[in-house]
Amino acid sequence: MISKEILNDTDAVYNFMDGEKVLGYLEIRLVDGVLDIMNLFVNEEERRKGIATSLMNEVIEKEDYSRIMLEVNEHNDEALRLYTKLGFTEISLRERYYGEDTAIIMEKVK
Ligand SMILES: CC(C)(COP(=O)(O)OP(=O)(O)OC[C@H]1O[C@@H](n2cnc3c(N)ncnc32)[C@H](O)[C@@H]1OP(=O)(O)O)[C@@H](O)C(=O)NCCC(=O)NCCS
């Protein structure tokens, strides 16, 4: 089950629950129609079961935005595949954003 927790005027977290246990979560920020993915994490033993896809789809379907933006490490193949599969496209790069690694900025327009 996915539950939404509102943190303040701009921020919220979606939790993927199994009973009382949180298996994964997705933090978002929504300002002026731009929805930022702040954090996405699935417990290691629960990965590759579609949990991140469910969390992302919940946000994509339920939130009121004009575009979604996120930053991902160029070497994070799992996350890059996930976002590409969900229809995000690369719009720019930020070099040395993660230490030596580059951040890929991705976007999905509604
Ligand atoms: C990235 C992460 C959130 C994916 O969560 P997940 O629940 O395992 O993802 P899903 O099961 O929904 O997988 C969706 C798609 O992502 C891709 N993917 C996920 N894990 C993958 C892996 N180990 N290898 C290759 N592709 C992978 C695949 O395209 C997959 O679709 P498929 O299973 O039909 O091939 C998870 O690995 C994680 O928490 N990583 C650490 C934190 C992190 O990097 N967060 C993203 C920061 S931008």
The ligand as a Tripos MOL2 file, in Angstrom:
@<TRIPOS>MOLECULE
LIG
   48    50     1     0     0
SMALL
NO_CHARGES

@<TRIPOS>ATOM
      1 C1         16.8670    2.8700   -8.0940 C.3       1 LIG1
      2 C2         15.9130    2.1380   -7.1460 C.3       1 LIG1
      3 C3         15.0420    3.1610   -6.4370 C.3       1 LIG1
      4 C4         15.0310    1.2060   -7.9970 C.3       1 LIG1
      5 O1         14.0500    0.6190   -7.1500 O.3       1 LIG1
      6 P1         13.3210   -0.7500   -7.5210 P.3       1 LIG1
      7 O2         12.0950   -0.8660   -6.6600 O.co2     1 LIG1
      8 O3         14.2720   -1.8660   -7.4700 O.co2     1 LIG1
      9 O4         12.8840   -0.4780   -9.0470 O.3       1 LIG1
     10 P2         11.7980   -1.2920   -9.8760 P.3       1 LIG1
     11 O5         11.6940   -2.7100   -9.3670 O.co2     1 LIG1
     12 O6         10.5450   -0.4910   -9.9380 O.co2     1 LIG1
     13 O7         12.5110   -1.3500  -11.2930 O.3       1 LIG1
     14 C5         12.0740   -0.5480  -12.3820 C.3       1 LIG1
     15 C6         13.0860   -0.5800  -13.4990 C.3       1 LIG1
     16 O8         14.2990    0.0190  -13.0880 O.3       1 LIG1
     17 C7         15.3960   -0.6630  -13.7120 C.3       1 LIG1
     18 N1         16.2000   -1.3500  -12.6820 N.ar      1 LIG1
     19 C8         15.9490   -1.3880  -11.3520 C.ar      1 LIG1
     20 N2         16.9180   -2.1110  -10.7270 N.ar      1 LIG1
     21 C9         17.7860   -2.4950  -11.6820 C.ar      1 LIG1
     22 C10        18.9900   -3.2560  -11.6820 C.ar      1 LIG1
     23 N3         19.5030   -3.7730  -10.5360 N.pl3     1 LIG1
     24 N4         19.6330   -3.4620  -12.8520 N.ar      1 LIG1
     25 C11        19.1200   -2.9480  -14.0060 C.ar      1 LIG1
     26 N5         17.9850   -2.2410  -14.0840 N.ar      1 LIG1
     27 C12        17.3260   -2.0060  -12.9380 C.ar      1 LIG1
     28 C13        14.7830   -1.6530  -14.6610 C.3       1 LIG1
     29 O9         14.5300   -1.0190  -15.9030 O.3       1 LIG1
     30 C14        13.4940   -1.9650  -13.9470 C.3       1 LIG1
     31 O10        12.4990   -2.4850  -14.7730 O.3       1 LIG1
     32 P3         12.4210   -4.0810  -15.0310 P.3       1 LIG1
     33 O11        12.5420   -4.7610  -13.6920 O.co2     1 LIG1
     34 O12        11.0990   -4.2660  -15.7050 O.co2     1 LIG1
     35 O13        13.5900   -4.3710  -15.9080 O.co2     1 LIG1
     36 C15        16.6820    1.2800   -6.1010 C.3       1 LIG1
     37 O14        17.6480    0.5070   -6.7750 O.3       1 LIG1
     38 C16        17.3610    2.0780   -4.9990 C.2       1 LIG1
     39 O15        16.7610    2.3870   -3.9530 O.2       1 LIG1
     40 N6         18.6470    2.4390   -5.2120 N.am      1 LIG1
     41 C17        19.4090    3.2110   -4.2310 C.3       1 LIG1
     42 C18        18.9300    4.6480   -4.1340 C.3       1 LIG1
     43 C19        18.9430    5.3380   -5.4700 C.2       1 LIG1
     44 O16        19.8580    5.2070   -6.2760 O.2       1 LIG1
     45 N7         17.8860    6.1420   -5.7040 N.am      1 LIG1
     46 C20        17.7350    6.9330   -6.9160 C.3       1 LIG1
     47 C21        18.4280    8.2450   -6.7140 C.3       1 LIG1
     48 S1         18.2410    9.3040   -8.1640 S.3       1 LIG1
@<TRIPOS>BOND
     1     1     2 1
     2     2     3 1
     3     2     4 1
     4     2    36 1
     5     4     5 1
     6     5     6 1
     7     6     7 2
     8     6     8 1
     9     6     9 1
    10     9    10 1
    11    10    11 2
    12    10    12 1
    13    10    13 1
    14    13    14 1
    15    14    15 1
    16    15    16 1
    17    15    30 1
    18    16    17 1
    19    17    18 1
    20    17    28 1
    21    18    19 ar
    22    18    27 ar
    23    19    20 ar
    24    20    21 ar
    25    21    22 ar
    26    21    27 ar
    27    22    23 1
    28    22    24 ar
    29    24    25 ar
    30    25    26 ar
    31    26    27 ar
    32    28    29 1
    33    28    30 1
    34    30    31 1
    35    31    32 1
    36    32    33 2
    37    32    34 1
    38    32    35 1
    39    36    37 1
    40    36    38 1
    41    38    39 2
    42    38    40 1
    43    40    41 1
    44    41    42 1
    45    42    43 1
    46    43    44 2
    47    43    45 1
    48    45    46 1
    49    46    47 1
    50    47    48 1
@<TRIPOS>SUBSTRUCTURE
     1 LIG1         1 GROUP 0 **** ****
